[in-house]
Amino acid sequence: MAALRTNRPEATVMFEIDGRSVEAREGDTVASALLAASVRAFRRTRHGAPRGIFCGMGVCFDCVVTVDGVHSVRACMTAVRAGMKVETQ
């Protein structure tokens, strides 16, 4: 069955990624908003290897970021909201 399309524009929110202001679609996860903003590495291992989205369902810990000062938040399980401050780890 095809998805229904409406003529109304999608609502957007503004938030920050590492100090950069970014627009995201309302209801998106932090992970999808980061990917849309061309951020592929959400954190680095202690050896410097980049990590980003892997499972997309909250099972692994590859997509953890800092949200509004709270460390190790799973980006794939957190909805983006206006004014949110996200820092890659």
N, CA, C and O atoms as a GROMACS GRO file, in nm:
protein
  356
    1MET      N    1   0.083  -0.116   0.000
    1MET     CA    2   0.000   0.000   0.000
    1MET      C    3   0.089   0.125   0.000
    1MET      O    4   0.184   0.132   0.078
    2ALA      N    5   0.060   0.219  -0.084
    2ALA     CA    6   0.140   0.342  -0.096
    2ALA      C    7   0.114   0.435   0.022
    2ALA      O    8   0.003   0.440   0.076
    3ALA      N    9   0.217   0.506   0.061
    3ALA     CA   10   0.203   0.603   0.170
    3ALA      C   11   0.122   0.722   0.123
    3ALA      O   12   0.133   0.765   0.008
    4LEU      N   13   0.040   0.777   0.212
    4LEU     CA   14  -0.038   0.895   0.180
    4LEU      C   15   0.049   1.018   0.189
    4LEU      O   16   0.127   1.032   0.283
    5ARG      N   17   0.038   1.107   0.094
    5ARG     CA   18   0.116   1.231   0.094
    5ARG      C   19   0.019   1.346   0.116
    5ARG      O   20  -0.092   1.347   0.063
    6THR      N   21   0.063   1.441   0.194
    6THR     CA   22  -0.018   1.560   0.216
    6THR      C   23   0.051   1.680   0.152
    6THR      O   24   0.169   1.672   0.117
    7ASN      N   25  -0.020   1.787   0.137
    7ASN     CA   26   0.037   1.908   0.078
    7ASN      C   27   0.098   2.000   0.184
    7ASN      O   28   0.153   2.105   0.150
    8ARG      N   29   0.090   1.962   0.309
    8ARG     CA   30   0.147   2.049   0.412
    8ARG      C   31   0.298   2.024   0.424
    8ARG      O   32   0.343   1.910   0.413
    9PRO      N   33   0.374   2.129   0.448
    9PRO     CA   34   0.519   2.113   0.461
    9PRO      C   35   0.554   2.041   0.590
    9PRO      O   36   0.481   2.049   0.689
   10GLU      N   37   0.666   1.971   0.588
   10GLU     CA   38   0.713   1.903   0.709
   10GLU      C   39   0.761   2.005   0.812
   10GLU      O   40   0.827   2.102   0.777
   11ALA      N   41   0.728   1.981   0.937
   11ALA     CA   42   0.774   2.068   1.044
   11ALA      C   43   0.921   2.040   1.070
   11ALA      O   44   0.965   1.925   1.066
   12THR      N   45   0.996   2.144   1.098
   12THR     CA   46   1.138   2.127   1.126
   12THR      C   47   1.173   2.191   1.260
   12THR      O   48   1.100   2.277   1.310
   13VAL      N   49   1.284   2.148   1.316
   13VAL     CA   50   1.336   2.204   1.441
   13VAL      C   51   1.483   2.236   1.420
   13VAL      O   52   1.549   2.176   1.335
   14MET      N   53   1.533   2.330   1.496
   14MET     CA   54   1.675   2.365   1.493
   14MET      C   55   1.741   2.312   1.620
   14MET      O   56   1.686   2.323   1.729
   15PHE      N   57   1.860   2.253   1.604
   15PHE     CA   58   1.937   2.206   1.718
   15PHE      C   59   2.085   2.221   1.685
   15PHE      O   60   2.119   2.258   1.573
   16GLU      N   61   2.173   2.191   1.781
   16GLU     CA   62   2.317   2.207   1.759
   16GLU      C   63   2.388   2.074   1.759
   16GLU      O   64   2.358   1.984   1.837
   17ILE      N   65   2.484   2.062   1.667
   17ILE     CA   66   2.576   1.948   1.664
   17ILE      C   67   2.716   2.005   1.675
   17ILE      O   68   2.762   2.076   1.586
   18ASP      N   69   2.783   1.974   1.785
   18ASP     CA   70   2.920   2.023   1.807
   18ASP      C   71   2.931   2.173   1.782
   18ASP      O   72   3.028   2.220   1.722
   19GLY      N   73   2.830   2.249   1.829
   19GLY     CA   74   2.831   2.394   1.817
   19GLY      C   75   2.779   2.448   1.685
   19GLY      O   76   2.770   2.570   1.668
   20ARG      N   77   2.746   2.361   1.591
   20ARG     CA   78   2.695   2.403   1.460
   20ARG      C   79   2.543   2.391   1.459
   20ARG      O   80   2.490   2.287   1.498
   21SER      N   81   2.474   2.494   1.417
   21SER     CA   82   2.328   2.494   1.411
   21SER      C   83   2.282   2.413   1.290
   21SER      O   84   2.329   2.433   1.178
   22VAL      N   85   2.187   2.321   1.315
   22VAL     CA   86   2.141   2.229   1.210
   22VAL      C   87   1.989   2.221   1.215
   22VAL      O   88   1.929   2.228   1.322
   23GLU      N   89   1.927   2.204   1.099
   23GLU     CA   90   1.782   2.186   1.090
   23GLU      C   91   1.753   2.037   1.073
   23GLU      O   92   1.823   1.967   1.000
   24ALA      N   93   1.649   1.990   1.142
   24ALA     CA   94   1.608   1.850   1.130
   24ALA      C   95   1.457   1.842   1.119
   24ALA      O   96   1.386   1.936   1.156
   25ARG      N   97   1.409   1.731   1.068
   25ARG     CA   98   1.265   1.710   1.062
   25ARG      C   99   1.213   1.674   1.201
   25ARG      O  100   1.274   1.594   1.272
   26GLU      N  101   1.104   1.733   1.239
   26GLU     CA  102   1.041   1.704   1.367
   26GLU      C  103   1.007   1.555   1.373
   26GLU      O  104   0.949   1.501   1.279
   27GLY      N  105   1.043   1.489   1.483
   27GLY     CA  106   1.014   1.347   1.499
   27GLY      C  107   1.130   1.256   1.461
   27GLY      O  108   1.126   1.137   1.491
   28ASP      N  109   1.232   1.309   1.395
   28ASP     CA  110   1.350   1.228   1.360
   28ASP      C  111   1.429   1.194   1.485
   28ASP      O  112   1.419   1.262   1.586
   29THR      N  113   1.506   1.087   1.477
   29THR     CA  114   1.598   1.056   1.585
   29THR      C  115   1.723   1.142   1.568
   29THR      O  116   1.748   1.197   1.461
   30VAL      N  117   1.800   1.153   1.675
   30VAL     CA  118   1.927   1.226   1.668
   30VAL      C  119   2.016   1.160   1.563
   30VAL      O  120   2.084   1.230   1.488
   31ALA      N  121   2.018   1.027   1.558
   31ALA     CA  122   2.103   0.956   1.462
   31ALA      C  123   2.067   0.993   1.318
   31ALA      O  124   2.156   1.021   1.238
   32SER      N  125   1.939   0.994   1.284
   32SER     CA  126   1.900   1.026   1.147
   32SER      C  127   1.928   1.173   1.115
   32SER      O  128   1.964   1.206   1.002
   33ALA      N  129   1.912   1.261   1.215
   33ALA     CA  130   1.944   1.403   1.194
   33ALA      C  131   2.094   1.423   1.173
   33ALA      O  132   2.135   1.504   1.090
   34LEU      N  133   2.177   1.349   1.249
   34LEU     CA  134   2.322   1.356   1.230
   34LEU      C  135   2.361   1.307   1.091
   34LEU      O  136   2.443   1.370   1.024
   35LEU      N  137   2.304   1.197   1.048
   35LEU     CA  138   2.335   1.145   0.915
   35LEU      C  139   2.292   1.244   0.807
   35LEU      O  140   2.364   1.263   0.709
   36ALA      N  141   2.175   1.306   0.824
   36ALA     CA  142   2.128   1.404   0.727
   36ALA      C  143   2.220   1.526   0.721
   36ALA      O  144   2.228   1.593   0.618
   37ALA      N  145   2.289   1.554   0.833
   37ALA     CA  146   2.383   1.667   0.839
   37ALA      C  147   2.525   1.625   0.801
   37ALA      O  148   2.620   1.698   0.823
   38SER      N  149   2.537   1.505   0.742
   38SER     CA  150   2.665   1.449   0.696
   38SER      C  151   2.764   1.418   0.808
   38SER      O  152   2.885   1.416   0.786
   39VAL      N  153   2.712   1.393   0.928
   39VAL     CA  154   2.798   1.349   1.039
   39VAL      C  155   2.792   1.197   1.041
   39VAL      O  156   2.686   1.139   1.066
   40ARG      N  157   2.904   1.132   1.015
   40ARG     CA  158   2.908   0.986   1.008
   40ARG      C  159   2.970   0.924   1.133
   40ARG      O  160   2.932   0.813   1.172
   41ALA      N  161   3.063   0.994   1.197
   41ALA     CA  162   3.128   0.944   1.319
   41ALA      C  163   3.065   1.012   1.439
   41ALA      O  164   3.080   1.133   1.458
   42PHE      N  165   2.995   0.935   1.521
   42PHE     CA  166   2.929   0.990   1.639
   42PHE      C  167   3.022   0.988   1.760
   42PHE      O  168   3.007   1.069   1.852
   43ARG      N  169   3.117   0.898   1.759
   43ARG     CA  170   3.214   0.888   1.867
   43ARG      C  171   3.340   0.822   1.814
   43ARG      O  172   3.342   0.774   1.701
   44ARG      N  173   3.444   0.820   1.896
   44ARG     CA  174   3.568   0.751   1.861
   44ARG      C  175   3.605   0.658   1.976
   44ARG      O  176   3.584   0.691   2.093
   45THR      N  177   3.660   0.543   1.942
   45THR     CA  178   3.706   0.451   2.046
   45THR      C  179   3.830   0.509   2.111
   45THR      O  180   3.884   0.609   2.064
   46ARG      N  181   3.876   0.448   2.218
   46ARG     CA  182   3.997   0.501   2.284
   46ARG      C  183   4.120   0.488   2.196
   46ARG      O  184   4.222   0.550   2.223
   47HIS      N  185   4.112   0.406   2.091
   47HIS     CA  186   4.222   0.394   1.995
   47HIS      C  187   4.204   0.486   1.874
   47HIS      O  188   4.287   0.487   1.784
   48GLY      N  189   4.094   0.563   1.872
   48GLY     CA  190   4.071   0.661   1.767
   48GLY      C  191   3.987   0.615   1.650
   48GLY      O  192   3.967   0.691   1.555
   49ALA      N  193   3.936   0.491   1.654
   49ALA     CA  194   3.854   0.441   1.544
   49ALA      C  195   3.715   0.506   1.548
   49ALA      O  196   3.653   0.512   1.654
   50PRO      N  197   3.666   0.556   1.435
   50PRO     CA  198   3.535   0.620   1.432
   50PRO      C  199   3.421   0.518   1.447
   50PRO      O  200   3.430   0.406   1.397
   51ARG      N  201   3.316   0.558   1.515
   51ARG     CA  202   3.196   0.476   1.530
   51ARG      C  203   3.075   0.563   1.499
   51ARG      O  204   3.072   0.682   1.532
   52GLY      N  205   2.976   0.504   1.434
   52GLY     CA  206   2.853   0.573   1.400
   52GLY      C  207   2.735   0.480   1.418
   52GLY      O  208   2.739   0.390   1.502
   53ILE      N  209   2.633   0.501   1.341
   53ILE     CA  210   2.514   0.418   1.351
   53ILE      C  211   2.547   0.276   1.307
   53ILE      O  212   2.612   0.256   1.205
   54PHE      N  213   2.503   0.176   1.384
   54PHE     CA  214   2.528   0.036   1.349
   54PHE      C  215   2.397  -0.041   1.348
   54PHE      O  216   2.350  -0.082   1.242
   55CYS      N  217   2.338  -0.061   1.465
   55CYS     CA  218   2.216  -0.142   1.470
   55CYS      C  219   2.090  -0.060   1.447
   55CYS      O  220   1.993  -0.109   1.389
   56GLY      N  221   2.089   0.066   1.492
   56GLY     CA  222   1.974   0.152   1.473
   56GLY      C  223   1.854   0.120   1.560
   56GLY      O  224   1.746   0.174   1.540
   57MET      N  225   1.872   0.030   1.659
   57MET     CA  226   1.759  -0.007   1.745
   57MET      C  227   1.794  -0.012   1.893
   57MET      O  228   1.722  -0.074   1.972
   58GLY      N  229   1.905   0.051   1.932
   58GLY     CA  230   1.938   0.063   2.073
   58GLY      C  231   2.006  -0.055   2.137
   58GLY      O  232   2.019  -0.060   2.259
   59VAL      N  233   2.052  -0.152   2.057
   59VAL     CA  234   2.116  -0.270   2.114
   59VAL      C  235   2.265  -0.249   2.136
   59VAL      O  236   2.319  -0.288   2.240
   60CYS      N  237   2.332  -0.187   2.040
   60CYS     CA  238   2.476  -0.166   2.052
   60CYS      C  239   2.503  -0.028   2.115
   60CYS      O  240   2.409   0.044   2.149
   61PHE      N  241   2.628   0.007   2.129
   61PHE     CA  242   2.664   0.136   2.187
   61PHE      C  243   2.748   0.219   2.091
   61PHE      O  244   2.820   0.308   2.135
   62ASP      N  245   2.739   0.192   1.961
   62ASP     CA  246   2.822   0.264   1.864
   62ASP      C  247   2.774   0.407   1.840
   62ASP      O  248   2.854   0.490   1.798
   63CYS      N  249   2.648   0.437   1.864
   63CYS     CA  250   2.596   0.570   1.830
   63CYS      C  251   2.582   0.663   1.950
   63CYS      O  252   2.508   0.761   1.943
   64VAL      N  253   2.651   0.635   2.060
   64VAL     CA  254   2.634   0.720   2.178
   64VAL      C  255   2.692   0.859   2.156
   64VAL      O  256   2.799   0.876   2.098
   65VAL      N  257   2.618   0.958   2.204
   65VAL     CA  258   2.657   1.099   2.195
   65VAL      C  259   2.625   1.165   2.330
   65VAL      O  260   2.565   1.103   2.417
   66THR      N  261   2.665   1.288   2.345
   66THR     CA  262   2.629   1.368   2.463
   66THR      C  263   2.515   1.460   2.421
   66THR      O  264   2.527   1.534   2.324
   67VAL      N  265   2.405   1.456   2.494
   67VAL     CA  266   2.288   1.538   2.465
   67VAL      C  267   2.259   1.626   2.586
   67VAL      O  268   2.231   1.577   2.696
   68ASP      N  269   2.267   1.757   2.565
   68ASP     CA  270   2.241   1.854   2.671
   68ASP      C  271   2.320   1.822   2.798
   68ASP      O  272   2.268   1.833   2.909
   69GLY      N  273   2.446   1.781   2.781
   69GLY     CA  274   2.534   1.753   2.894
   69GLY      C  275   2.526   1.612   2.950
   69GLY      O  276   2.605   1.577   3.037
   70VAL      N  277   2.434   1.530   2.901
   70VAL     CA  278   2.420   1.392   2.948
   70VAL      C  279   2.501   1.302   2.854
   70VAL      O  280   2.474   1.296   2.734
   71HIS      N  281   2.599   1.232   2.909
   71HIS     CA  282   2.688   1.149   2.830
   71HIS      C  283   2.625   1.013   2.796
   71HIS      O  284   2.535   0.965   2.865
   72SER      N  285   2.674   0.954   2.689
   72SER     CA  286   2.639   0.817   2.648
   72SER      C  287   2.490   0.796   2.622
   72SER      O  288   2.433   0.695   2.664
   73VAL      N  289   2.428   0.891   2.553
   73VAL     CA  290   2.288   0.880   2.511
   73VAL      C  291   2.286   0.813   2.374
   73VAL      O  292   2.361   0.852   2.284
   74ARG      N  293   2.202   0.713   2.357
   74ARG     CA  294   2.193   0.645   2.227
   74ARG      C  295   2.121   0.734   2.128
   74ARG      O  296   2.003   0.766   2.145
   75ALA      N  297   2.191   0.775   2.024
   75ALA     CA  298   2.136   0.866   1.923
   75ALA      C  299   2.022   0.803   1.846
   75ALA      O  300   1.931   0.873   1.801
   76CYS      N  301   2.025   0.671   1.829
   76CYS     CA  302   1.921   0.604   1.750
   76CYS      C  303   1.789   0.592   1.826
   76CYS      O  304   1.686   0.562   1.766
   77MET      N  305   1.791   0.614   1.957
   77MET     CA  306   1.672   0.599   2.038
   77MET      C  307   1.620   0.731   2.094
   77MET      O  308   1.523   0.732   2.171
   78THR      N  309   1.683   0.841   2.057
   78THR     CA  310   1.649   0.972   2.113
   78THR      C  311   1.592   1.063   2.006
   78THR      O  312   1.656   1.084   1.902
   79ALA      N  313   1.475   1.118   2.030
   79ALA     CA  314   1.413   1.209   1.933
   79ALA      C  315   1.480   1.346   1.942
   79ALA      O  316   1.509   1.396   2.050
   80VAL      N  317   1.504   1.404   1.826
   80VAL     CA  318   1.562   1.538   1.822
   80VAL      C  319   1.454   1.639   1.862
   80VAL      O  320   1.337   1.622   1.829
   81ARG      N  321   1.495   1.744   1.934
   81ARG     CA  322   1.398   1.847   1.972
   81ARG      C  323   1.464   1.984   1.958
   81ARG      O  324   1.587   1.997   1.958
   82ALA      N  325   1.383   2.083   1.945
   82ALA     CA  326   1.432   2.220   1.925
   82ALA      C  327   1.522   2.262   2.039
   82ALA      O  328   1.490   2.242   2.156
   83GLY      N  329   1.637   2.322   2.005
   83GLY     CA  330   1.729   2.373   2.105
   83GLY      C  331   1.823   2.271   2.165
   83GLY      O  332   1.910   2.307   2.244
   84MET      N  333   1.808   2.145   2.128
   84MET     CA  334   1.894   2.039   2.181
   84MET      C  335   2.040   2.065   2.143
   84MET      O  336   2.069   2.109   2.032
   85LYS      N  337   2.131   2.036   2.236
   85LYS     CA  338   2.273   2.049   2.208
   85LYS      C  339   2.336   1.910   2.208
   85LYS      O  340   2.343   1.844   2.312
   86VAL      N  341   2.383   1.866   2.091
   86VAL     CA  342   2.440   1.733   2.075
   86VAL      C  343   2.591   1.748   2.052
   86VAL      O  344   2.634   1.830   1.972
   87GLU      N  345   2.668   1.669   2.124
   87GLU     CA  346   2.814   1.666   2.104
   87GLU      C  347   2.855   1.523   2.072
   87GLU      O  348   2.815   1.429   2.141
   88THR      N  349   2.934   1.507   1.967
   88THR     CA  350   2.991   1.376   1.940
   88THR      C  351   3.096   1.349   2.047
   88THR      O  352   3.157   1.442   2.100
   89GLN      N  353   3.117   1.222   2.080
   89GLN     CA  354   3.208   1.186   2.190
   89GLN      C  355   3.342   1.139   2.137
   89GLN      O  356   3.431   1.105   2.215
   0.00000   0.00000   0.00000
